[in-house]
Amino acid sequence: MRLLALSTVFLVGVLLGLQLDIPTFALALFMLAAVLCAPLLMGRSLPVTPAILALLVIVGAWRGTASTSDDFSALAAYQGGSAVAVRGQVVSEPERVGTATRFRFAVE
């Protein structure tokens, strides 16, 4: 049951990260604050659960914002650094091969 609750909190953070445009620097500061709050709460015999839940929401939000970046610079090395356009027509029925799908493509 705890795992389901923690997963739900993380997913709420991911959804927040997808909906809101939160800067990475701000998320890092919030993460640091949540991590530093846990020992303070433990020292005062208070429950640490709110700090852990806040940390999970923040990590989820970071993951959500990281998945929406449109930085394709890592792919530029595979195409010589310039854009390539290919026109053609699919000339065969797609066939599944393991986890991939294969088809013939006639280039114009």
Sequence and secondary structure as in RCSB ss.txt:
>XXXX:A:sequence
MRLLALSTVFLVGVLLGLQLDIPTFALALFMLAAVLCAPLLMGRSLPVTPAILALLVIVGAWRGTASTSDDFSAL
AAYQGGSAVAVRGQVVSEPERVGTATRFRFAVE
>XXXX:A:secstr
 HHHHHHHHHHHHHHHHHHS   HHHHHHHHHHHHHHHHHHHHTT  SHHHHHHHHHHHHHHHHHHTT    GGG
GGGTTTS     EEE S  EEETTEEE  EEE 
